[in-house]
Amino acid sequence: MGLLRDQINKWNYGQSVKTASNQTTKQERTIATEDKSLATDIHHGKKMHTLYYSEKVKLHQNLLAKLDLAAAETMSGTELGLELKKLINDLIDKESIPVNEVEREQLIAELQNEIIGLGPLEPLLADPAITEILVNGFNTVYIERHGRLETVETQFNNNEHLLRIID
């Protein structure tokens, strides 16, 4: 999986990226718009509100800026999780992000999963009834539960997000 610092350096937040053929491409994600309409992305089967996504991206960037990567690499998973939770809570309060407790906990869990876990796959990995996870693309995930294959609503933001998580 590599060092946390190496993984973080791969992250891209909707900026244009250069492909191997040196052509500029746009991310597939829709960034927040002034009218705060729903984004075109789907996250865990629900259309994400662009404002929520925008705030999540800003929190993620600010969290990475505040996180002491050298210290984080020496912490246990539990210690790092607690440190991230504290930092995320502090950032939400500092930025006066208008979230209720459920949204706050959701943001904390999603950001922790992005930084120290396998992003949107973490809830599936935590389910003891799931015996296999098959990812056929950023928007197609299957699981095997009780010997039966089923589609789940879990999705990645785009192909880049998927590749970043599995690399």
N, C-alpha and C positions, 0 to 999 in steps of 0.2 A: 504494500500500500504506500510505502514511502514516508518521508518525513512530512509532518504537518505543514511546514513552511513550503515544501515543494508542491504539495496539493493546492495550497492557497494561491501560489503564484500562477496556477493554471486558470483561476477563476476569471470570468469575464462577465460584466454586468450590462449586457445590451449594447456594448460598443461594437463598432464594425471590427471585423477581424480579417486578417489576410489569409487566404487559402494557399495551398501548395502552388497553385497556378498564378499566385500573386494578384488575384482578383479580390476586390473587397466585397464581402457579403454581409447582410444584416442578420441579426439574431431573429429567431422566430417569435420571440416574446413581444407582446405589446406592452409598452411602458405606459404609465399613468397618463391620462389625458385630462384636459381641463374640465370636461363635463363629468368626469369620474364614472364613465360607463364601464361595463364589465369587460374584462380582458378577454382575448381570444383563447388564452390558455385555460387548461383545466388542471386542477390540482386535487388529487384524491377524489375525482369524480364531480367536483363542484367548480363552477366557473369562479375564478378568483376576481374579486373586485380590484381594479387597477390601483386604487389608493392603498389597499392592503399590500399588494405586491410591491408597489413603490416604497412604502414604509419598510417592508421586510428587506428589500435590497439595500436601502440606506442603513438600516440597523446592521445588516451583515457586514457592509463595508466599514462602518464605524466600529463594530465589534472587532474586526480583524485589525484595525488601526490601534485599538486599545490593548489587544491581547499580546502579552509577552510570549512570543513564540518559543523562545529558548526555554523559558520556565514551563510552558505548556507541554513541551515534549518530554519533560522529566516527571510530570504529574501522572498519577494513576487516572484511569477513566472516570472514576467517581469524583476525584478531586477536580479534574478538568470540567466535568459536568456541573459541579457546584459553582466553580469560578465563572463559567459561562453564564449560568443562571443569574448570578449576582451582577455581572457586567451587563447582561441584556436588560434586567430590571432597571438598573441605573440609567441605561441609555433611553429606555422607554420613558422614564420619569424626566430625565434631562431634556429630551426632545418634546416632551408634553404630547406624546402620541395618544390620541383618544381611543383607547381600547378598554373593553370590559375584562373581567377576570378570565373568562373562557378564551377570548382572543389573545390575551397576554400569555396564558399557558400554552396556547397553540403556537404562538410566535417563538416562545422559548424552546419548546420541543422541536419545532422545525429547524430552528437555527442550530441547536445542539446536534441534531441528526446530520445536518449539512457539514458541520465542522468535524465532529468526531465519529460519525457513523456513515451509513450508506444512504443518507437522504431519505427519499420517500419509501425506500424498501424497509426501513427500520421497524415500522409497525407490523409489517408482514413477518419479519424475522422474529419478532417478539411473540407471535401467535404460535403456541405449541401444537395446534392442530394442523398447521401448514407444514407439509413435508418437502415441498419443492417450490421454487419460484423460477419462472421462465420469463425472461424479458426479450420480447421480439421487436422492440423499437421503443422510442421514447414515450409513445402513447398506447402501447400494447403490452400488458403484463398479465400473465396467467399464474395461477397457483394450483398446487395439488393439495386437496384437503380431503381426508378420509377416503383416499384412493380415487378421487374424482377430480378431473381437471376443470377449472372454472376461470372465467375472466374476472379480473378485479378492476376497480376504478382508479387504482393507483397509477399515476403517470409522472413522468419527468417533464421539466419545462420544455426541453427541446433535445436534439441529438447531442449537442455539446454538453449539456447538463448530464445526460446519461453516460457519456464517455468519461467525463470528469469523475463521476461517482464510481464507475467500475474499474478505472485505471488504478 
